[in-house]
Amino acid sequence: MTIWRPDMKKDIHPEYFQTTIRCACGNVVEVGSTKKDIRVEICSKCHPFFTGKQKLIDTAGRIERFRRKYAEFEARNSSNGKSVST
């Protein structure tokens, strides 16, 4: 459903729809937007900032990859006799 607003100039604005935002947690919110259906991974019902709970978000192994890379770097520098200052 397109909503026409009388205070807007004609033919220069994108279409405005009543849309549904769906979160991965199952939360559904009805809002107005220029996009029809919106899907999000995190919303205010499940975001740690709003809930106060810590929730682990899949980072595709980034932390483990960083630890392996840093361990190799540290091992290489310790074998050369260099110290790493942090």
mmCIF file as gemmi writes it, N, C-alpha and C atoms, coordinates in Angstrom:
data_model
loop_
_atom_site.group_PDB
_atom_site.id
_atom_site.type_symbol
_atom_site.label_atom_id
_atom_site.label_alt_id
_atom_site.label_comp_id
_atom_site.label_asym_id
_atom_site.label_entity_id
_atom_site.label_seq_id
_atom_site.pdbx_PDB_ins_code
_atom_site.Cartn_x
_atom_site.Cartn_y
_atom_site.Cartn_z
_atom_site.occupancy
_atom_site.B_iso_or_equiv
_atom_site.pdbx_formal_charge
_atom_site.auth_seq_id
_atom_site.auth_asym_id
_atom_site.pdbx_PDB_model_num
ATOM 1 N N . MET Axp A 1 ? 0.835 -1.172 0 1 0 ? 1 A 1
ATOM 2 C CA . MET Axp A 1 ? 0 0 0 1 0 ? 1 A 1
ATOM 3 C C . MET Axp A 1 ? 0.889 1.247 0 1 0 ? 1 A 1
ATOM 4 N N . THR Axp A 2 ? 0.721 2.101 -0.957 1 0 ? 2 A 1
ATOM 5 C CA . THR Axp A 2 ? 1.477 3.333 -1.047 1 0 ? 2 A 1
ATOM 6 C C . THR Axp A 2 ? 0.74 4.433 -0.293 1 0 ? 2 A 1
ATOM 7 N N . ILE Axp A 3 ? 1.462 5.193 0.492 1 0 ? 3 A 1
ATOM 8 C CA . ILE Axp A 3 ? 0.882 6.286 1.261 1 0 ? 3 A 1
ATOM 9 C C . ILE Axp A 3 ? 1.274 7.596 0.597 1 0 ? 3 A 1
ATOM 10 N N . TRP Axp A 4 ? 0.297 8.428 0.275 1 0 ? 4 A 1
ATOM 11 C CA . TRP Axp A 4 ? 0.567 9.726 -0.32 1 0 ? 4 A 1
ATOM 12 C C . TRP Axp A 4 ? 0.473 10.784 0.756 1 0 ? 4 A 1
ATOM 13 N N . ARG Axp A 5 ? 1.454 11.639 0.809 1 0 ? 5 A 1
ATOM 14 C CA . ARG Axp A 5 ? 1.471 12.711 1.793 1 0 ? 5 A 1
ATOM 15 C C . ARG Axp A 5 ? 1.278 14.043 1.06 1 0 ? 5 A 1
ATOM 16 N N . PRO Axp A 6 ? 0.321 14.86 1.468 1 0 ? 6 A 1
ATOM 17 C CA . PRO Axp A 6 ? 0.021 16.1 0.75 1 0 ? 6 A 1
ATOM 18 C C . PRO Axp A 6 ? 1.14 17.14 0.828 1 0 ? 6 A 1
ATOM 19 N N . ASP Axp A 7 ? 2.029 17.079 1.824 1 0 ? 7 A 1
ATOM 20 C CA . ASP Axp A 7 ? 3.065 18.08 1.956 1 0 ? 7 A 1
ATOM 21 C C . ASP Axp A 7 ? 4.317 17.738 1.154 1 0 ? 7 A 1
ATOM 22 N N . MET Axp A 8 ? 4.302 16.669 0.383 1 0 ? 8 A 1
ATOM 23 C CA . MET Axp A 8 ? 5.461 16.263 -0.409 1 0 ? 8 A 1
ATOM 24 C C . MET Axp A 8 ? 5.224 16.586 -1.88 1 0 ? 8 A 1
ATOM 25 N N . LYS Axp A 9 ? 6.286 16.987 -2.577 1 0 ? 9 A 1
ATOM 26 C CA . LYS Axp A 9 ? 6.177 17.247 -4.006 1 0 ? 9 A 1
ATOM 27 C C . LYS Axp A 9 ? 5.939 15.941 -4.739 1 0 ? 9 A 1
ATOM 28 N N . LYS Axp A 10 ? 5.195 16.01 -5.836 1 0 ? 10 A 1
ATOM 29 C CA . LYS Axp A 10 ? 4.873 14.811 -6.599 1 0 ? 10 A 1
ATOM 30 C C . LYS Axp A 10 ? 6.048 14.392 -7.485 1 0 ? 10 A 1
ATOM 31 N N . ASP Axp A 11 ? 6.182 13.089 -7.689 1 0 ? 11 A 1
ATOM 32 C CA . ASP Axp A 11 ? 7.112 12.472 -8.643 1 0 ? 11 A 1
ATOM 33 C C . ASP Axp A 11 ? 8.595 12.681 -8.347 1 0 ? 11 A 1
ATOM 34 N N . ILE Axp A 12 ? 8.976 13.059 -7.12 1 0 ? 12 A 1
ATOM 35 C CA . ILE Axp A 12 ? 10.408 13.164 -6.825 1 0 ? 12 A 1
ATOM 36 C C . ILE Axp A 12 ? 10.823 12.293 -5.641 1 0 ? 12 A 1
ATOM 37 N N . HIS Axp A 13 ? 9.854 11.699 -4.944 1 0 ? 13 A 1
ATOM 38 C CA . HIS Axp A 13 ? 10.152 10.892 -3.772 1 0 ? 13 A 1
ATOM 39 C C . HIS Axp A 13 ? 9.932 9.411 -4.072 1 0 ? 13 A 1
ATOM 40 N N . PRO Axp A 14 ? 10.68 8.548 -3.416 1 0 ? 14 A 1
ATOM 41 C CA . PRO Axp A 14 ? 10.447 7.112 -3.61 1 0 ? 14 A 1
ATOM 42 C C . PRO Axp A 14 ? 9.109 6.697 -3 1 0 ? 14 A 1
ATOM 43 N N . GLU Axp A 15 ? 8.619 5.539 -3.41 1 0 ? 15 A 1
ATOM 44 C CA . GLU Axp A 15 ? 7.361 5.045 -2.858 1 0 ? 15 A 1
ATOM 45 C C . GLU Axp A 15 ? 7.552 4.715 -1.382 1 0 ? 15 A 1
ATOM 46 N N . TYR Axp A 16 ? 6.525 4.939 -0.605 1 0 ? 16 A 1
ATOM 47 C CA . TYR Axp A 16 ? 6.552 4.727 0.837 1 0 ? 16 A 1
ATOM 48 C C . TYR Axp A 16 ? 5.552 3.626 1.168 1 0 ? 16 A 1
ATOM 49 N N . PHE Axp A 17 ? 6 2.573 1.853 1 0 ? 17 A 1
ATOM 50 C CA . PHE Axp A 17 ? 5.165 1.414 2.139 1 0 ? 17 A 1
ATOM 51 C C . PHE Axp A 17 ? 5.035 1.184 3.637 1 0 ? 17 A 1
ATOM 52 N N . GLN Axp A 18 ? 3.931 0.538 4.049 1 0 ? 18 A 1
ATOM 53 C CA . GLN Axp A 18 ? 3.846 -0.057 5.371 1 0 ? 18 A 1
ATOM 54 C C . GLN Axp A 18 ? 4.568 -1.388 5.226 1 0 ? 18 A 1
ATOM 55 N N . THR Axp A 19 ? 5.627 -1.589 5.986 1 0 ? 19 A 1
ATOM 56 C CA . THR Axp A 19 ? 6.441 -2.78 5.816 1 0 ? 19 A 1
ATOM 57 C C . THR Axp A 19 ? 6.596 -3.523 7.129 1 0 ? 19 A 1
ATOM 58 N N . THR Axp A 20 ? 7.091 -4.742 7.022 1 0 ? 20 A 1
ATOM 59 C CA . THR Axp A 20 ? 7.307 -5.595 8.18 1 0 ? 20 A 1
ATOM 60 C C . THR Axp A 20 ? 8.794 -5.865 8.309 1 0 ? 20 A 1
ATOM 61 N N . ILE Axp A 21 ? 9.339 -5.619 9.497 1 0 ? 21 A 1
ATOM 62 C CA . ILE Axp A 21 ? 10.736 -5.961 9.777 1 0 ? 21 A 1
ATOM 63 C C . ILE Axp A 21 ? 10.716 -7.24 10.594 1 0 ? 21 A 1
ATOM 64 N N . ARG Axp A 22 ? 11.416 -8.283 10.092 1 0 ? 22 A 1
ATOM 65 C CA . ARG Axp A 22 ? 11.461 -9.577 10.777 1 0 ? 22 A 1
ATOM 66 C C . ARG Axp A 22 ? 12.892 -9.853 11.233 1 0 ? 22 A 1
ATOM 67 N N . CYS Axp A 23 ? 13.02 -10.205 12.507 1 0 ? 23 A 1
ATOM 68 C CA . CYS Axp A 23 ? 14.321 -10.521 13.084 1 0 ? 23 A 1
ATOM 69 C C . CYS Axp A 23 ? 14.522 -12.035 13.099 1 0 ? 23 A 1
ATOM 70 N N . ALA Axp A 24 ? 15.778 -12.458 13.175 1 0 ? 24 A 1
ATOM 71 C CA . ALA Axp A 24 ? 16.099 -13.879 13.254 1 0 ? 24 A 1
ATOM 72 C C . ALA Axp A 24 ? 15.553 -14.502 14.54 1 0 ? 24 A 1
ATOM 73 N N . CYS Axp A 25 ? 15.359 -13.694 15.58 1 0 ? 25 A 1
ATOM 74 C CA . CYS Axp A 25 ? 14.828 -14.211 16.846 1 0 ? 25 A 1
ATOM 75 C C . CYS Axp A 25 ? 13.319 -14.419 16.795 1 0 ? 25 A 1
ATOM 76 N N . GLY Axp A 26 ? 12.658 -13.926 15.743 1 0 ? 26 A 1
ATOM 77 C CA . GLY Axp A 26 ? 11.215 -14.098 15.605 1 0 ? 26 A 1
ATOM 78 C C . GLY Axp A 26 ? 10.415 -12.833 15.853 1 0 ? 26 A 1
ATOM 79 N N . ASN Axp A 27 ? 11.053 -11.764 16.281 1 0 ? 27 A 1
ATOM 80 C CA . ASN Axp A 27 ? 10.371 -10.503 16.538 1 0 ? 27 A 1
ATOM 81 C C . ASN Axp A 27 ? 9.92 -9.873 15.219 1 0 ? 27 A 1
ATOM 82 N N . VAL Axp A 28 ? 8.693 -9.327 15.2 1 0 ? 28 A 1
ATOM 83 C CA . VAL Axp A 28 ? 8.136 -8.685 14.007 1 0 ? 28 A 1
ATOM 84 C C . VAL Axp A 28 ? 7.712 -7.273 14.386 1 0 ? 28 A 1
ATOM 85 N N . VAL Axp A 29 ? 8.116 -6.288 13.561 1 0 ? 29 A 1
ATOM 86 C CA . VAL Axp A 29 ? 7.788 -4.89 13.813 1 0 ? 29 A 1
ATOM 87 C C . VAL Axp A 29 ? 7.186 -4.296 12.543 1 0 ? 29 A 1
ATOM 88 N N . GLU Axp A 30 ? 6.071 -3.593 12.679 1 0 ? 30 A 1
ATOM 89 C CA . GLU Axp A 30 ? 5.435 -2.916 11.556 1 0 ? 30 A 1
ATOM 90 C C . GLU Axp A 30 ? 5.89 -1.453 11.538 1 0 ? 30 A 1
ATOM 91 N N . VAL Axp A 31 ? 6.456 -1.012 10.404 1 0 ? 31 A 1
ATOM 92 C CA . VAL Axp A 31 ? 6.938 0.364 10.267 1 0 ? 31 A 1
ATOM 93 C C . VAL Axp A 31 ? 6.67 0.863 8.858 1 0 ? 31 A 1
ATOM 94 N N . GLY Axp A 32 ? 6.937 2.125 8.635 1 0 ? 32 A 1
ATOM 95 C CA . GLY Axp A 32 ? 6.874 2.688 7.301 1 0 ? 32 A 1
ATOM 96 C C . GLY Axp A 32 ? 8.267 2.787 6.721 1 0 ? 32 A 1
ATOM 97 N N . SER Axp A 33 ? 8.435 2.412 5.447 1 0 ? 33 A 1
ATOM 98 C CA . SER Axp A 33 ? 9.758 2.414 4.835 1 0 ? 33 A 1
ATOM 99 C C . SER Axp A 33 ? 9.633 2.49 3.317 1 0 ? 33 A 1
ATOM 100 N N . THR Axp A 34 ? 10.752 2.747 2.657 1 0 ? 34 A 1
ATOM 101 C CA . THR Axp A 34 ? 10.784 2.723 1.199 1 0 ? 34 A 1
ATOM 102 C C . THR Axp A 34 ? 11.074 1.324 0.672 1 0 ? 34 A 1
ATOM 103 N N . LYS Axp A 35 ? 11.362 0.379 1.563 1 0 ? 35 A 1
ATOM 104 C CA . LYS Axp A 35 ? 11.56 -1.02 1.189 1 0 ? 35 A 1
ATOM 105 C C . LYS Axp A 35 ? 10.374 -1.829 1.685 1 0 ? 35 A 1
ATOM 106 N N . LYS Axp A 36 ? 10.022 -2.899 0.959 1 0 ? 36 A 1
ATOM 107 C CA . LYS Axp A 36 ? 8.822 -3.658 1.335 1 0 ? 36 A 1
ATOM 108 C C . LYS Axp A 36 ? 9.05 -4.563 2.534 1 0 ? 36 A 1
ATOM 109 N N . ASP Axp A 37 ? 9.835 -5.599 2.406 1 0 ? 37 A 1
ATOM 110 C CA . ASP Axp A 37 ? 10.075 -6.521 3.516 1 0 ? 37 A 1
ATOM 111 C C . ASP Axp A 37 ? 11.532 -6.462 3.912 1 0 ? 37 A 1
ATOM 112 N N . ILE Axp A 38 ? 11.785 -6.326 5.211 1 0 ? 38 A 1
ATOM 113 C CA . ILE Axp A 38 ? 13.15 -6.198 5.718 1 0 ? 38 A 1
ATOM 114 C C . ILE Axp A 38 ? 13.407 -7.329 6.702 1 0 ? 38 A 1
ATOM 115 N N . ARG Axp A 39 ? 14.542 -8.01 6.546 1 0 ? 39 A 1
ATOM 116 C CA . ARG Axp A 39 ? 14.95 -9.066 7.471 1 0 ? 39 A 1
ATOM 117 C C . ARG Axp A 39 ? 16.269 -8.649 8.111 1 0 ? 39 A 1
ATOM 118 N N . VAL Axp A 40 ? 16.339 -8.768 9.438 1 0 ? 40 A 1
ATOM 119 C CA . VAL Axp A 40 ? 17.543 -8.401 10.174 1 0 ? 40 A 1
ATOM 120 C C . VAL Axp A 40 ? 17.993 -9.564 11.049 1 0 ? 40 A 1
ATOM 121 N N . GLU Axp A 41 ? 19.262 -9.558 11.431 1 0 ? 41 A 1
ATOM 122 C CA . GLU Axp A 41 ? 19.803 -10.613 12.282 1 0 ? 41 A 1
ATOM 123 C C . GLU Axp A 41 ? 19.63 -10.288 13.764 1 0 ? 41 A 1
ATOM 124 N N . ILE Axp A 42 ? 19.735 -9.011 14.119 1 0 ? 42 A 1
ATOM 125 C CA . ILE Axp A 42 ? 19.649 -8.6 15.522 1 0 ? 42 A 1
ATOM 126 C C . ILE Axp A 42 ? 18.706 -7.401 15.624 1 0 ? 42 A 1
ATOM 127 N N . CYS Axp A 43 ? 17.802 -7.464 16.61 1 0 ? 43 A 1
ATOM 128 C CA . CYS Axp A 43 ? 16.866 -6.356 16.842 1 0 ? 43 A 1
ATOM 129 C C . CYS Axp A 43 ? 16.964 -5.912 18.297 1 0 ? 43 A 1
ATOM 130 N N . SER Axp A 44 ? 16.111 -4.986 18.693 1 0 ? 44 A 1
ATOM 131 C CA . SER Axp A 44 ? 16.15 -4.482 20.067 1 0 ? 44 A 1
ATOM 132 C C . SER Axp A 44 ? 15.699 -5.527 21.087 1 0 ? 44 A 1
ATOM 133 N N . LYS Axp A 45 ? 14.992 -6.555 20.657 1 0 ? 45 A 1
ATOM 134 C CA . LYS Axp A 45 ? 14.559 -7.618 21.578 1 0 ? 45 A 1
ATOM 135 C C . LYS Axp A 45 ? 15.701 -8.573 21.91 1 0 ? 45 A 1
ATOM 136 N N . CYS Axp A 46 ? 16.678 -8.722 20.992 1 0 ? 46 A 1
ATOM 137 C CA . CYS Axp A 46 ? 17.741 -9.708 21.235 1 0 ? 46 A 1
ATOM 138 C C . CYS Axp A 46 ? 19.141 -9.087 21.282 1 0 ? 46 A 1
ATOM 139 N N . HIS Axp A 47 ? 19.279 -7.775 21.062 1 0 ? 47 A 1
ATOM 140 C CA . HIS Axp A 47 ? 20.599 -7.137 21.098 1 0 ? 47 A 1
ATOM 141 C C . HIS Axp A 47 ? 21.08 -7.013 22.542 1 0 ? 47 A 1
ATOM 142 N N . PRO Axp A 48 ? 22.352 -7.367 22.821 1 0 ? 48 A 1
ATOM 143 C CA . PRO Axp A 48 ? 22.872 -7.32 24.197 1 0 ? 48 A 1
ATOM 144 C C . PRO Axp A 48 ? 22.779 -5.944 24.851 1 0 ? 48 A 1
ATOM 145 N N . PHE Axp A 49 ? 22.87 -4.875 24.088 1 0 ? 49 A 1
ATOM 146 C CA . PHE Axp A 49 ? 22.79 -3.528 24.663 1 0 ? 49 A 1
ATOM 147 C C . PHE Axp A 49 ? 21.427 -3.293 25.301 1 0 ? 49 A 1
ATOM 148 N N . PHE Axp A 50 ? 20.372 -3.769 24.655 1 0 ? 50 A 1
ATOM 149 C CA . PHE Axp A 50 ? 19.02 -3.545 25.155 1 0 ? 50 A 1
ATOM 150 C C . PHE Axp A 50 ? 18.582 -4.601 26.157 1 0 ? 50 A 1
ATOM 151 N N . THR Axp A 51 ? 19.061 -5.836 26.016 1 0 ? 51 A 1
ATOM 152 C CA . THR Axp A 51 ? 18.623 -6.916 26.903 1 0 ? 51 A 1
ATOM 153 C C . THR Axp A 51 ? 19.462 -7.01 28.159 1 0 ? 51 A 1
ATOM 154 N N . GLY Axp A 52 ? 20.708 -6.546 28.111 1 0 ? 52 A 1
ATOM 155 C CA . GLY Axp A 52 ? 21.593 -6.654 29.255 1 0 ? 52 A 1
ATOM 156 C C . GLY Axp A 52 ? 22.227 -8.024 29.384 1 0 ? 52 A 1
ATOM 157 N N . LYS Axp A 53 ? 21.991 -8.888 28.417 1 0 ? 53 A 1
ATOM 158 C CA . LYS Axp A 53 ? 22.547 -10.24 28.431 1 0 ? 53 A 1
ATOM 159 C C . LYS Axp A 53 ? 23.623 -10.344 27.356 1 0 ? 53 A 1
ATOM 160 N N . GLN Axp A 54 ? 24.654 -11.109 27.651 1 0 ? 54 A 1
ATOM 161 C CA . GLN Axp A 54 ? 25.718 -11.344 26.678 1 0 ? 54 A 1
ATOM 162 C C . GLN Axp A 54 ? 25.275 -12.452 25.746 1 0 ? 54 A 1
ATOM 163 N N . LYS Axp A 55 ? 25.31 -12.204 24.455 1 0 ? 55 A 1
ATOM 164 C CA . LYS Axp A 55 ? 24.928 -13.207 23.472 1 0 ? 55 A 1
ATOM 165 C C . LYS Axp A 55 ? 26.079 -13.356 22.49 1 0 ? 55 A 1
ATOM 166 N N . LEU Axp A 56 ? 26.502 -14.572 22.271 1 0 ? 56 A 1
ATOM 167 C CA . LEU Axp A 56 ? 27.596 -14.81 21.339 1 0 ? 56 A 1
ATOM 168 C C . LEU Axp A 56 ? 27.063 -14.767 19.915 1 0 ? 56 A 1
ATOM 169 N N . ILE Axp A 57 ? 27.709 -13.974 19.103 1 0 ? 57 A 1
ATOM 170 C CA . ILE Axp A 57 ? 27.34 -13.845 17.703 1 0 ? 57 A 1
ATOM 171 C C . ILE Axp A 57 ? 28.416 -14.533 16.88 1 0 ? 57 A 1
ATOM 172 N N . ASP Axp A 58 ? 28.01 -15.353 15.941 1 0 ? 58 A 1
ATOM 173 C CA . ASP Axp A 58 ? 28.959 -16.104 15.126 1 0 ? 58 A 1
ATOM 174 C C . ASP Axp A 58 ? 29.806 -15.14 14.307 1 0 ? 58 A 1
ATOM 175 N N . THR Axp A 59 ? 31.123 -15.2 14.505 1 0 ? 59 A 1
ATOM 176 C CA . THR Axp A 59 ? 32.032 -14.313 13.778 1 0 ? 59 A 1
ATOM 177 C C . THR Axp A 59 ? 32.851 -15.093 12.769 1 0 ? 59 A 1
ATOM 178 N N . ALA Axp A 60 ? 32.375 -16.279 12.396 1 0 ? 60 A 1
ATOM 179 C CA . ALA Axp A 60 ? 33.001 -17.116 11.369 1 0 ? 60 A 1
ATOM 180 C C . ALA Axp A 60 ? 34.447 -17.438 11.697 1 0 ? 60 A 1
ATOM 181 N N . GLY Axp A 61 ? 34.752 -17.669 12.974 1 0 ? 61 A 1
ATOM 182 C CA . GLY Axp A 61 ? 36.086 -18.093 13.374 1 0 ? 61 A 1
ATOM 183 C C . GLY Axp A 61 ? 37.131 -17.001 13.345 1 0 ? 61 A 1
ATOM 184 N N . ARG Axp A 62 ? 36.754 -15.756 13.375 1 0 ? 62 A 1
ATOM 185 C CA . ARG Axp A 62 ? 37.717 -14.649 13.288 1 0 ? 62 A 1
ATOM 186 C C . ARG Axp A 62 ? 38.64 -14.605 14.498 1 0 ? 62 A 1
ATOM 187 N N . ILE Axp A 63 ? 38.093 -14.875 15.665 1 0 ? 63 A 1
ATOM 188 C CA . ILE Axp A 63 ? 38.905 -14.812 16.88 1 0 ? 63 A 1
ATOM 189 C C . ILE Axp A 63 ? 39.947 -15.917 16.875 1 0 ? 63 A 1
ATOM 190 N N . GLU Axp A 64 ? 39.514 -17.135 16.527 1 0 ? 64 A 1
ATOM 191 C CA . GLU Axp A 64 ? 40.461 -18.253 16.473 1 0 ? 64 A 1
ATOM 192 C C . GLU Axp A 64 ? 41.539 -18.012 15.431 1 0 ? 64 A 1
ATOM 193 N N . ARG Axp A 65 ? 41.153 -17.466 14.273 1 0 ? 65 A 1
ATOM 194 C CA . ARG Axp A 65 ? 42.118 -17.176 13.215 1 0 ? 65 A 1
ATOM 195 C C . ARG Axp A 65 ? 43.134 -16.131 13.685 1 0 ? 65 A 1
ATOM 196 N N . PHE Axp A 66 ? 42.666 -15.099 14.421 1 0 ? 66 A 1
ATOM 197 C CA . PHE Axp A 66 ? 43.566 -14.079 14.952 1 0 ? 66 A 1
ATOM 198 C C . PHE Axp A 66 ? 44.54 -14.692 15.954 1 0 ? 66 A 1
ATOM 199 N N . ARG Axp A 67 ? 44.025 -15.552 16.846 1 0 ? 67 A 1
ATOM 200 C CA . ARG Axp A 67 ? 44.899 -16.182 17.856 1 0 ? 67 A 1
ATOM 201 C C . ARG Axp A 67 ? 45.969 -17.051 17.207 1 0 ? 67 A 1
ATOM 202 N N . ARG Axp A 68 ? 45.589 -17.817 16.169 1 0 ? 68 A 1
ATOM 203 C CA . ARG Axp A 68 ? 46.581 -18.645 15.469 1 0 ? 68 A 1
ATOM 204 C C . ARG Axp A 68 ? 47.636 -17.777 14.793 1 0 ? 68 A 1
ATOM 205 N N . LYS Axp A 69 ? 47.183 -16.714 14.146 1 0 ? 69 A 1
ATOM 206 C CA . LYS Axp A 69 ? 48.104 -15.819 13.44 1 0 ? 69 A 1
ATOM 207 C C . LYS Axp A 69 ? 49.053 -15.147 14.436 1 0 ? 69 A 1
ATOM 208 N N . TYR Axp A 70 ? 48.522 -14.686 15.574 1 0 ? 70 A 1
ATOM 209 C CA . TYR Axp A 70 ? 49.349 -14.015 16.566 1 0 ? 70 A 1
ATOM 210 C C . TYR Axp A 70 ? 50.316 -14.994 17.222 1 0 ? 70 A 1
ATOM 211 N N . ALA Axp A 71 ? 49.886 -16.248 17.439 1 0 ? 71 A 1
ATOM 212 C CA . ALA Axp A 71 ? 50.764 -17.267 18.028 1 0 ? 71 A 1
ATOM 213 C C . ALA Axp A 71 ? 51.939 -17.549 17.094 1 0 ? 71 A 1
ATOM 214 N N . GLU Axp A 72 ? 51.678 -17.633 15.787 1 0 ? 72 A 1
ATOM 215 C CA . GLU Axp A 72 ? 52.758 -17.839 14.815 1 0 ? 72 A 1
ATOM 216 C C . GLU Axp A 72 ? 53.713 -16.647 14.823 1 0 ? 72 A 1
ATOM 217 N N . PHE Axp A 73 ? 53.174 -15.446 14.878 1 0 ? 73 A 1
ATOM 218 C CA . PHE Axp A 73 ? 53.984 -14.225 14.895 1 0 ? 73 A 1
ATOM 219 C C . PHE Axp A 73 ? 54.854 -14.184 16.145 1 0 ? 73 A 1
ATOM 220 N N . GLU Axp A 74 ? 54.255 -14.516 17.288 1 0 ? 74 A 1
ATOM 221 C CA . GLU Axp A 74 ? 54.981 -14.492 18.55 1 0 ? 74 A 1
ATOM 222 C C . GLU Axp A 74 ? 56.067 -15.57 18.578 1 0 ? 74 A 1
ATOM 223 N N . ALA Axp A 75 ? 55.772 -16.75 18.05 1 0 ? 75 A 1
ATOM 224 C CA . ALA Axp A 75 ? 56.752 -17.838 18 1 0 ? 75 A 1
ATOM 225 C C . ALA Axp A 75 ? 57.923 -17.467 17.088 1 0 ? 75 A 1
ATOM 226 N N . ARG Axp A 76 ? 57.633 -16.834 15.973 1 0 ? 76 A 1
ATOM 227 C CA . ARG Axp A 76 ? 58.674 -16.414 15.034 1 0 ? 76 A 1
ATOM 228 C C . ARG Axp A 76 ? 59.596 -15.377 15.669 1 0 ? 76 A 1
ATOM 229 N N . ASN Axp A 77 ? 59.024 -14.419 16.382 1 0 ? 77 A 1
ATOM 230 C CA . ASN Axp A 77 ? 59.821 -13.364 17.009 1 0 ? 77 A 1
ATOM 231 C C . ASN Axp A 77 ? 60.593 -13.868 18.222 1 0 ? 77 A 1
ATOM 232 N N . SER Axp A 78 ? 60.031 -14.811 18.957 1 0 ? 78 A 1
ATOM 233 C CA . SER Axp A 78 ? 60.748 -15.331 20.117 1 0 ? 78 A 1
ATOM 234 C C . SER Axp A 78 ? 61.933 -16.194 19.68 1 0 ? 78 A 1
ATOM 235 N N . SER Axp A 79 ? 61.857 -16.839 18.522 1 0 ? 79 A 1
ATOM 236 C CA . SER Axp A 79 ? 62.983 -17.637 18.041 1 0 ? 79 A 1
ATOM 237 C C . SER Axp A 79 ? 64.11 -16.732 17.513 1 0 ? 79 A 1
ATOM 238 N N . ASN Axp A 80 ? 63.796 -15.519 17.093 1 0 ? 80 A 1
ATOM 239 C CA . ASN Axp A 80 ? 64.801 -14.563 16.609 1 0 ? 80 A 1
ATOM 240 C C . ASN Axp A 80 ? 65.435 -13.788 17.775 1 0 ? 80 A 1
ATOM 241 N N . GLY Axp A 81 ? 64.891 -13.905 18.963 1 0 ? 81 A 1
ATOM 242 C CA . GLY Axp A 81 ? 65.408 -13.199 20.12 1 0 ? 81 A 1
ATOM 243 C C . GLY Axp A 81 ? 64.836 -11.804 20.28 1 0 ? 81 A 1
ATOM 244 N N . LYS Axp A 82 ? 63.834 -11.459 19.455 1 0 ? 82 A 1
ATOM 245 C CA . LYS Axp A 82 ? 63.185 -10.153 19.571 1 0 ? 82 A 1
ATOM 246 C C . LYS Axp A 82 ? 62.043 -10.251 20.551 1 0 ? 82 A 1
ATOM 247 N N . SER Axp A 83 ? 61.831 -9.188 21.292 1 0 ? 83 A 1
ATOM 248 C CA . SER Axp A 83 ? 60.691 -9.171 22.205 1 0 ? 83 A 1
ATOM 249 C C . SER Axp A 83 ? 59.594 -8.315 21.603 1 0 ? 83 A 1
ATOM 250 N N . VAL Axp A 84 ? 58.386 -8.709 21.855 1 0 ? 84 A 1
ATOM 251 C CA . VAL Axp A 84 ? 57.246 -7.979 21.342 1 0 ? 84 A 1
ATOM 252 C C . VAL Axp A 84 ? 56.681 -7.147 22.474 1 0 ? 84 A 1
ATOM 253 N N . SER Axp A 85 ? 56.642 -5.833 22.302 1 0 ? 85 A 1
ATOM 254 C CA . SER Axp A 85 ? 56.1 -4.97 23.354 1 0 ? 85 A 1
ATOM 255 C C . SER Axp A 85 ? 54.665 -4.642 23.011 1 0 ? 85 A 1
ATOM 256 N N . THR Axp A 86 ? 53.791 -4.761 23.999 1 0 ? 86 A 1
ATOM 257 C CA . THR Axp A 86 ? 52.382 -4.454 23.769 1 0 ? 86 A 1
ATOM 258 C C . THR Axp A 86 ? 51.916 -3.382 24.684 1 0 ? 86 A 1
